[in-house]
């Protein structure tokens, strides 16, 4: 399984079911999902992913594939756009559930926010999650964002270890969906340093040329 090769691409509208499943897995709390999205939460999340201008829109997602099969997905967006994206998200919730929930802001205007990431069970342990996070982080940096952030449940030590290995550091804490979450961020300068050190290490391993 660890030798599988996978690719990462920009999501398409027809990836909506995969994105919705990834978001649901990332939230990981069925009670919360039913509270905010209703009993048919998977259908509601799919509609959000299929639409434009929502938090979980296909426009904001990357997909990992292995042999043309979805291996995972990540959703991220400019934190400064949370308000407009929430408006589109809440419009769908209002139509589907008849109400608009009260949800605290989970991101800030000065960061690019990695909202949700999940890997399909059969592809876990293959590096898909790391690749998705790295791809979205680098996409944010390439677009000119200086700071990339995310939240992780304080009990999810395995995920936090993964994020810190990718250059993220804890900058604060927040209650979200009834859970105490660690707010982690990475900045572009540290990302460039990591790449530079990795490049130097790779060059050091190259055999000496003889003339």
N, C-alpha and C positions, 0 to 999 in steps of 0.2 A: 504493500500500500504506500510506503514512503517513497517509492520510486515513480509514482504516477506523475505525469507532466500535466500541468494545467496552465491556462492563459487567463488574462484579465482584460475585460473590455468595458466600454461604456454601455450602460443598460439601454434596452429598447422598451417600447410600450408593452410589447407582448411578454416581457419579463415580470410583469406586475405580480402574478401569483408567487413567483420565487422571492421577490422583494418583500411581499406581505408575510410570507412564511419566515423570512429572516428577521423581520421586525418583531414578529410575535415571539420567536425564539430568543431574541435579544432582550425583550422585556421579561420573558420568563415567568410571568405571574398571571395565570389564567384568570384569577379573581379580578385583578386589576384590568385585564383586557375586557372582560365581560362588563365591568363597571363603566368603563369609558366608551367602549365600542358596541356593547350589546352582545347577546348570545351568538350572533353571526359575525363575530369580530374578524374572522379570516376574510369574509366577503367584504366587510367594510374596509379593512386594510388594503385589500386588492383594489378596490375602487380608488382609494387614495393614491396607490402606487400607479394606477393607470392614468390618473388625471395629471394635469400640469399645474404648477403653482401650489403644491402641497409639500409638507415636510418629507413625505415618503414617496414623492413623485419619482418615476423612472429617470427623470432628468437629473436627479441628485444621487443616482446610484451607479455603482460598478458591480459587475458580475464576474465571478470566477467560474471557468468551465474546465471540465476534464472529459475528453472524448465526446464533446458536444452535449454533455450533461452538466447541469448547474451544480457547482460544488459549494458555492457560498455567495453572499452579497454584502455590500456595505453601503450605507446611506450617509451622506455628509453635505453640509451647506454652510454658507456664510452666516455667521451668527447675527449680523446686522439685518438679515432678511427674515429673522424668526417671526416678526409681526405679520408681514404679508403671507408667509407660508402657513402660519397658524390660521390666518383668516380662511385660506382655501381648505385647510384640514377641518376646521370647525364647521364650515358650510356643509361638508359631507357628513360629519357627525350629526349635525342638526337634522339633515334630511333623513338619515338612517335611524336615529335614536330619539329625535324630537327634543333634544336638549344639547346645550353646550357645556362641557365640563370645565371645572376650575383646575387648571394645571399651572404650577409655578414655572417661570422661565427656566429653561435648562442650559441656556448658553448666553454669551455676551456679545456685544457688538464688535469687540476687538479680537474675536477668535473665529476660526473656521471650525465648525462643530461636527465631530463624528458621532452622529445620532445613534446608529444601530449597525452592528456587524454580527454575522452568524455564519457558521459553517454547517453544511448538511452532515448528519451523523456519520455516513459512510466515508466522508473525506476528512474527518478530524484526525489530527496528528500528522498531517502531511505538509504543514506550513501554509495552508490556504489562508488562515486568519491573518498571519503575519504579512503575507503578500498583499492582501486586501487593504490592511491598515497602512502599509507602506505606500501602496499605489495611491490611495486617497490623500494621504499626507503630502506626498510629493506633488500631486495634482494641485493641492491647495497652495503649496509654496510656489509652484510654477505660475499660478494665477496672481501672485503678488501678496498673498496672505503671509503674515509674519508669525502667526501663532495658531496652533491647532490644538483643540481640546476635546476631551471626552469624559464620561463618568463611568465608574465601575463600583459595583456593590462592595462594601468593605469586607464582606465574607468571601468574595470571589478572589482568593489570593492567587490562584493560577492565572487568571486573566490579568491581574495587576502585575504579576511578574513578567508576563508577555509584553505589556505596554511599557514597563520600565526598561525592558531590554531593547525596545525600539526608540528610546530616548525621551519618553514621557516622564514627568515628575509631578508629584502631588503638590497642588497649589491651594487646596481648600477642601471643604466638606459641605454636603448639602443633603437634606432629606428629600427623597423623591420616590413616589409610589410607596410611601411608608417605609422605605429603606434608607439607611445612612450610606451615602455614596461618597466616594473619593473623586474629587475633581482633579484630573491630570491634564497637563499641557506640555507641548514641546514647541520650541521656537526654531526658526529657520537657521539661525547661527549655529545652534547645537547640532542640528541635522547635518549641516555642511561639515562640521568638525568630525562627526561620526563617519561620514563618507570619505573624508580626507584620510582619517586614520585607517580605515578599511583599505583604501587604495594604497597607502604606504605599506601596510602589512602585506598586501598582495604582491607589490613590487619587490619587497624584501625577500619573498619566497622564490622569485624568478631566478633561474640559474645565471651565473655570471657569464657574460659573453667573452669569448676569446678571439682575438684577431691574429 
